[in-house]
Amino acid sequence: MSGFISIKLNDILADFVGVQLQKSLPSYIQIFLSKAPEDAIFIYKGSVMQAEVGNIPDLEREENIEFSGELDVTGSPLQFSNYSVNVDDSVLCVKKFWLDDEEKHYPLSLNSARSIISRYLLKVENCNIPLWIACDGTDKSRTLLLCGFKEEGWCSRCLVQYHGLSPLTRVDEELNDTTLLFSNKKQRKVNVQCIFDLCDYNFEKTFELTQNEVSSRNGQKMLVKLEWHGASVKVPTNGVSSVLTVGFKIGDKSSAIFSLWSQLNSLSKYYEILCSLINDKQSIVLPRKCSADEILLENVTKKILALINSPDDVVGSLPQGSDLSHEKLRENILSILIKQVNGCMRPDCDITDKIWLVLNELIDVESITACLNNLLSILEDGKSKLQASLRKKSLLSNIISSVLNGNLALNNISMEKTLEVMVESGFEKLKYDYDYVFKKLGVNCSNYFKNISISVAKSLDAVEHNINILAQIHVALDFILRVQYFFDSREHDLNAFAQAIFKESCKTVTSLKNLQCNPHVSLEVPVEFECVVDQLPSYFSSLKMETSSINEEDCDYSVLFLSSQSLFPPALMQFEGEKEADATYMEQQYHVYKLSSYCDYIGKQ
């Protein structure tokens, strides 16, 4: 906002005591806009006790006052080119539509708001920034917001009014009434967005949910956004697009794949230590979590030798006919698959995978190095024979094979070599874990796992890149675990859905490091309407119907907004009748709001 506009506004507001001005729009205004403006002005009172002064009659006492001509400010901005910041659709579904600080917003009288906007349009030469004002809703139309501005020869005015509580049946009946839709022009365009909150309705169906998670939900959100064209507040049977939005926290300890997440974090830590050790060998300080005492090393070494001296484990088996041709088996199969990878029991599991998992329990590098040297010394002396098979090539398997075959004269393994082993072996284990689960689900991950391998000796940068790919895959798997019940009992192409999840995860998760710093993620994935329609609650959380028409001389834009919760903070909803429901309708009733915006061409001045 320019200094000139600020000076003019200060002059305009001088007659009003306690009026506050901010240069951004509150959340409850952005709800009504398709895009938030880059610049905007919002005016409100800082306290309910602060009185207004000046020669402005109070509308509560003189409801019949009429304004005409340029003083009649009753409309608001359309979507001009400067509306470029996207509004997060998730704002349509939360239990509270405003921020805590916005509860301190108190309204002005409608009469005062009209006067301020009229002065703004008349006295400010370049009044191209939308000016919004909070109103007290005590007029007959319950006006809560007013707005006005001029831009490129167009004058825009807007208001938001509250229509009380109403059932869907009555709203649908009144849709052709101009009190709800702005106009009945032939070229009118209507677009509807409807949000269903699945957390309260279907949350208990998520994968292996604990009672603690049911109560806390760990910030999870699960929404279905439907969109269609046509002036109806009832979901049509066809022509509906749907998007599934799931917000959740990665690394929640109650998650079925928390073990994989912990291993992924360990892998990242080994990589970071290795980079530090290579880049600055003199000053590196290795983190320690447990001391490398002899008893601990002996116990871990015995644990690894027990794995080596035992034949390959018999892995958990899938139920008969579990080729996943029947969707209803997915939930049980997915549970078995996750248990297999968590227990290192997948069919292609290698002994080096199990050794890595045991070594990873030690955490600090000195202990891992000492344990690895003890193990190789025992194998070199022939005190133990390898019974389990080495099915894949890796740095660790090559070292073990060379020691057993007498091709490698064992010198103490350095901490740098230990870190190389832990990075390369850990990466290979996790890659096969994720790949195994998705393949058994019938999901093609070849584009993500093709040629994805790491070699510390060749490129450290490539190692980091491939670890980030594993983080993206982990997020995609976590998403599928949370929404799997959508596909339990119906024919659906899970592979196509998973590809969409992978694509969204790759856009959202830029690196494992960023994910560790901010573990809260939210993915929006298109889904077939037929796949979610049976899972929807009986009532939606919110519905937004946008109506617009335009010609050479004028244009209008209106928004009908229905919500199960109030959109505005309590301080802006203090008028009588705010919570009066229609007792003649025995059904869910919604708060009904309407934004009416009108814009006409007055010519460039």
Secondary structure as GFF3:
##gff-version 3
##sequence-region A 1 605
A	DSSP	alpha_helix	3	12	.	.	.	ID=ss1
A	DSSP	three_ten_helix	13	15	.	.	.	ID=ss2
A	DSSP	beta_strand	19	22	.	.	.	ID=ss3
A	DSSP	alpha_helix	27	30	.	.	.	ID=ss4
A	DSSP	beta_strand	35	36	.	.	.	ID=ss5
A	DSSP	beta_strand	41	45	.	.	.	ID=ss6
A	DSSP	three_ten_helix	69	71	.	.	.	ID=ss7
A	DSSP	beta_strand	85	86	.	.	.	ID=ss8
A	DSSP	three_ten_helix	89	92	.	.	.	ID=ss9
A	DSSP	three_ten_helix	100	104	.	.	.	ID=ss10
A	DSSP	alpha_helix	110	123	.	.	.	ID=ss11
A	DSSP	beta_strand	131	134	.	.	.	ID=ss12
A	DSSP	beta_strand	143	151	.	.	.	ID=ss13
A	DSSP	beta_strand	154	167	.	.	.	ID=ss14
A	DSSP	alpha_helix	168	173	.	.	.	ID=ss15
A	DSSP	beta_strand	189	197	.	.	.	ID=ss16
A	DSSP	alpha_helix	199	202	.	.	.	ID=ss17
A	DSSP	three_ten_helix	203	205	.	.	.	ID=ss18
A	DSSP	alpha_helix	211	216	.	.	.	ID=ss19
A	DSSP	three_ten_helix	217	219	.	.	.	ID=ss20
A	DSSP	beta_strand	221	229	.	.	.	ID=ss21
A	DSSP	beta_strand	241	249	.	.	.	ID=ss22
A	DSSP	alpha_helix	258	279	.	.	.	ID=ss23
A	DSSP	alpha_helix	294	309	.	.	.	ID=ss24
A	DSSP	three_ten_helix	327	329	.	.	.	ID=ss25
A	DSSP	alpha_helix	330	342	.	.	.	ID=ss26
A	DSSP	alpha_helix	351	359	.	.	.	ID=ss27
A	DSSP	alpha_helix	365	380	.	.	.	ID=ss28
A	DSSP	alpha_helix	395	404	.	.	.	ID=ss29
A	DSSP	alpha_helix	415	440	.	.	.	ID=ss30
A	DSSP	alpha_helix	446	449	.	.	.	ID=ss31
A	DSSP	alpha_helix	460	483	.	.	.	ID=ss32
A	DSSP	three_ten_helix	484	487	.	.	.	ID=ss33
A	DSSP	alpha_helix	494	508	.	.	.	ID=ss34
A	DSSP	alpha_helix	512	517	.	.	.	ID=ss35
A	DSSP	beta_strand	520	526	.	.	.	ID=ss36
A	DSSP	alpha_helix	529	532	.	.	.	ID=ss37
A	DSSP	three_ten_helix	533	535	.	.	.	ID=ss38
A	DSSP	beta_strand	542	550	.	.	.	ID=ss39
A	DSSP	beta_strand	554	563	.	.	.	ID=ss40
A	DSSP	three_ten_helix	570	572	.	.	.	ID=ss41
A	DSSP	beta_strand	589	601	.	.	.	ID=ss42
###
